[in-house]
Amino acid sequence: MTEPGTIDYLKIIPNNPKYTCIDLFAGAGGLSLGLHWAGFRSKLAVEFDKAAADTYDANFGSLISRQENGCPS
């Protein structure tokens, strides 16, 4: 059972996304979140700032390509 007020309870994110996208200048992922709510799924995110890329990864998983030193590429 889902808790009232959660995304699952409100059924905001569709189970079967219809579209795919990439997020350029991704930041922490605000655009990706809105796109997910609209039925899109991100395949790639581009962000140069390491702190923003780390936040995006925490929110959405590792969609940002990184160099060996952990910095976004």
TORPA-4810 file (N, C-alpha, C, O; in nm, 3 decimals):
<nodes>
NODE_1_0.085_-0.118_0.000_0.000_0.000_0.000_0.089_0.124_0.000_0.192_0.128_0.068_M
NODE_2_0.051_0.222_-0.075_0.131_0.344_-0.083_0.077_0.450_0.013_-0.042_0.454_0.043_T
NODE_3_0.168_0.535_0.058_0.133_0.641_0.153_0.066_0.757_0.080_0.110_0.793_-0.030_E
NODE_4_-0.038_0.818_0.137_-0.097_0.937_0.077_0.008_1.048_0.063_0.089_1.069_0.153_P
NODE_5_0.004_1.118_-0.048_0.096_1.228_-0.073_0.222_1.188_-0.147_0.297_1.276_-0.190_G
NODE_6_0.249_1.059_-0.163_0.368_1.016_-0.236_0.340_1.016_-0.385_0.225_1.018_-0.428_T
NODE_7_0.447_1.014_-0.464_0.432_1.014_-0.609_0.356_0.890_-0.656_0.272_0.899_-0.745_I
NODE_8_0.383_0.775_-0.595_0.312_0.653_-0.632_0.162_0.665_-0.602_0.079_0.624_-0.682_D
NODE_9_0.130_0.722_-0.488_-0.010_0.738_-0.448_-0.084_0.831_-0.545_-0.198_0.805_-0.583_Y
NODE_10_-0.016_0.940_-0.583_-0.078_1.038_-0.672_-0.075_0.995_-0.818_-0.139_1.058_-0.902_L
NODE_11_-0.001_0.889_-0.847_0.011_0.836_-0.984_0.058_0.944_-1.081_0.005_0.957_-1.192_K
NODE_12_0.159_1.022_-1.038_0.211_1.131_-1.120_0.301_1.078_-1.230_0.293_1.125_-1.343_I
NODE_13_0.386_0.980_-1.199_0.480_0.928_-1.298_0.418_0.806_-1.365_0.389_0.707_-1.298_I
NODE_14_0.397_0.811_-1.497_0.338_0.698_-1.567_0.426_0.573_-1.558_0.548_0.582_-1.555_P
NODE_15_0.361_0.456_-1.554_0.435_0.330_-1.549_0.505_0.298_-1.681_0.614_0.242_-1.680_N
NODE_16_0.444_0.333_-1.792_0.500_0.304_-1.923_0.528_0.435_-1.997_0.440_0.489_-2.064_N
NODE_17_0.650_0.487_-1.984_0.680_0.614_-2.052_0.665_0.601_-2.203_0.697_0.497_-2.261_P
NODE_18_0.617_0.708_-2.266_0.594_0.707_-2.410_0.710_0.766_-2.488_0.727_0.737_-2.606_K
NODE_19_0.790_0.848_-2.422_0.894_0.922_-2.493_1.028_0.910_-2.421_1.032_0.882_-2.301_Y
NODE_20_1.136_0.931_-2.494_1.269_0.938_-2.434_1.327_1.076_-2.463_1.286_1.143_-2.558_T
NODE_21_1.423_1.118_-2.381_1.483_1.250_-2.398_1.625_1.250_-2.344_1.668_1.154_-2.279_C
NODE_22_1.697_1.357_-2.371_1.825_1.384_-2.306_1.811_1.519_-2.237_1.736_1.606_-2.283_I
NODE_23_1.883_1.537_-2.128_1.876_1.661_-2.052_2.010_1.733_-2.064_2.108_1.691_-2.004_D
NODE_24_2.013_1.840_-2.141_2.133_1.922_-2.157_2.135_2.029_-2.049_2.030_2.083_-2.014_L
NODE_25_2.252_2.060_-1.994_2.264_2.157_-1.883_2.172_2.111_-1.770_2.087_2.187_-1.723_F
NODE_26_2.190_1.987_-1.727_2.095_1.917_-1.641_2.081_1.975_-1.501_1.973_1.966_-1.442_A
NODE_27_2.187_2.034_-1.446_2.178_2.083_-1.309_2.145_1.967_-1.216_2.200_1.857_-1.231_G
NODE_28_2.058_1.991_-1.120_2.019_1.886_-1.024_1.909_1.797_-1.078_1.876_1.696_-1.016_A
NODE_29_1.850_1.833_-1.193_1.752_1.747_-1.256_1.608_1.794_-1.251_1.517_1.713_-1.266_G
NODE_30_1.586_1.922_-1.230_1.449_1.973_-1.225_1.373_1.949_-1.355_1.257_1.909_-1.352_G
NODE_31_1.437_1.975_-1.468_1.372_1.950_-1.596_1.344_1.802_-1.614_1.237_1.764_-1.661_L
NODE_32_1.439_1.717_-1.578_1.419_1.572_-1.589_1.300_1.527_-1.506_1.222_1.443_-1.550_S
NODE_33_1.285_1.583_-1.386_1.172_1.546_-1.301_1.040_1.582_-1.368_0.947_1.501_-1.371_L
NODE_34_1.031_1.704_-1.421_0.910_1.745_-1.490_0.881_1.659_-1.612_0.766_1.622_-1.639_G
NODE_35_0.987_1.627_-1.686_0.969_1.542_-1.803_0.924_1.401_-1.763_0.842_1.340_-1.832_L
NODE_36_0.977_1.349_-1.653_0.935_1.217_-1.605_0.787_1.221_-1.570_0.712_1.128_-1.602_H
NODE_37_0.744_1.329_-1.504_0.602_1.341_-1.469_0.514_1.346_-1.593_0.399_1.303_-1.590_W
NODE_38_0.570_1.398_-1.704_0.494_1.410_-1.829_0.502_1.284_-1.915_0.442_1.279_-2.022_A
NODE_39_0.574_1.182_-1.868_0.579_1.056_-1.942_0.706_1.033_-2.021_0.712_0.941_-2.102_G
NODE_40_0.809_1.113_-2.000_0.937_1.095_-2.067_1.032_1.016_-1.976_1.013_1.012_-1.855_F
NODE_41_1.134_0.955_-2.036_1.243_0.893_-1.961_1.374_0.944_-2.019_1.395_0.941_-2.140_R
NODE_42_1.462_0.989_-1.931_1.592_1.041_-1.974_1.686_0.925_-2.006_1.693_0.827_-1.932_S
NODE_43_1.758_0.938_-2.116_1.859_0.839_-2.154_1.999_0.891_-2.128_2.093_0.812_-2.114_K
NODE_44_2.014_1.023_-2.120_2.145_1.085_-2.103_2.125_1.222_-2.042_2.027_1.291_-2.071_L
NODE_45_2.219_1.262_-1.956_2.218_1.397_-1.900_2.357_1.456_-1.917_2.457_1.385_-1.904_A
NODE_46_2.364_1.584_-1.946_2.491_1.654_-1.964_2.499_1.765_-1.861_2.413_1.854_-1.858_V
NODE_47_2.601_1.761_-1.777_2.624_1.865_-1.677_2.773_1.875_-1.651_2.838_1.774_-1.626_E
NODE_48_2.828_1.996_-1.657_2.971_2.018_-1.640_3.009_2.035_-1.493_3.118_1.993_-1.453_F
NODE_49_2.924_2.096_-1.413_2.954_2.122_-1.272_2.948_1.993_-1.192_2.847_1.923_-1.194_D
NODE_50_3.057_1.960_-1.120_3.066_1.834_-1.049_2.960_1.821_-0.939_2.899_1.715_-0.925_K
NODE_51_2.938_1.927_-0.861_2.839_1.921_-0.752_2.698_1.899_-0.808_2.622_1.820_-0.752_A
NODE_52_2.665_1.968_-0.916_2.533_1.950_-0.977_2.520_1.809_-1.035_2.414_1.747_-1.023_A
NODE_53_2.626_1.759_-1.097_2.624_1.624_-1.153_2.607_1.519_-1.043_2.535_1.421_-1.060_A
NODE_54_2.674_1.540_-0.929_2.659_1.448_-0.816_2.515_1.447_-0.766_2.461_1.341_-0.734_D
NODE_55_2.453_1.565_-0.759_2.314_1.574_-0.715_2.221_1.505_-0.815_2.129_1.434_-0.776_T
NODE_56_2.246_1.527_-0.943_2.164_1.461_-1.047_2.175_1.310_-1.033_2.074_1.239_-1.038_Y
NODE_57_2.298_1.261_-1.015_2.317_1.116_-0.998_2.241_1.063_-0.877_2.183_0.954_-0.883_D
NODE_58_2.241_1.138_-0.768_2.170_1.095_-0.648_2.019_1.091_-0.673_1.949_1.006_-0.618_A
NODE_59_1.969_1.184_-0.755_1.826_1.191_-0.780_1.777_1.094_-0.887_1.666_1.043_-0.878_N
NODE_60_1.859_1.067_-0.988_1.812_0.993_-1.105_1.899_0.874_-1.145_1.863_0.801_-1.237_F
NODE_61_2.010_0.852_-1.079_2.100_0.746_-1.120_2.209_0.801_-1.211_2.209_0.920_-1.244_G
NODE_62_2.299_0.717_-1.250_2.418_0.759_-1.325_2.389_0.770_-1.474_2.418_0.677_-1.550_S
NODE_63_2.333_0.881_-1.516_2.311_0.906_-1.658_2.415_1.000_-1.714_2.419_1.023_-1.835_L
NODE_64_2.501_1.057_-1.628_2.601_1.154_-1.670_2.734_1.081_-1.692_2.780_1.008_-1.605_I
NODE_65_2.793_1.102_-1.809_2.923_1.043_-1.842_3.032_1.112_-1.760_3.033_1.234_-1.750_S
NODE_66_3.123_1.034_-1.700_3.227_1.090_-1.614_3.366_1.044_-1.659_3.383_0.938_-1.719_R
NODE_67_3.464_1.129_-1.627_3.604_1.095_-1.650_3.652_1.003_-1.538_3.577_0.976_-1.443_Q
NODE_68_3.775_0.954_-1.549_3.830_0.865_-1.446_3.840_0.932_-1.309_3.830_0.865_-1.206_E
NODE_69_3.858_1.066_-1.306_3.870_1.137_-1.178_3.733_1.170_-1.117_3.726_1.235_-1.012_N
NODE_70_3.625_1.126_-1.180_3.490_1.148_-1.128_3.424_1.275_-1.178_3.305_1.295_-1.154_G
NODE_71_3.497_1.360_-1.246_3.440_1.483_-1.300_3.356_1.452_-1.424_3.389_1.360_-1.500_C
NODE_72_3.250_1.526_-1.444_3.169_1.505_-1.565_3.252_1.530_-1.691_3.340_1.617_-1.691_P
NODE_73_3.227_1.455_-1.796_3.301_1.475_-1.920_3.218_1.544_-2.024_3.265_1.568_-2.135_S
</nodes>
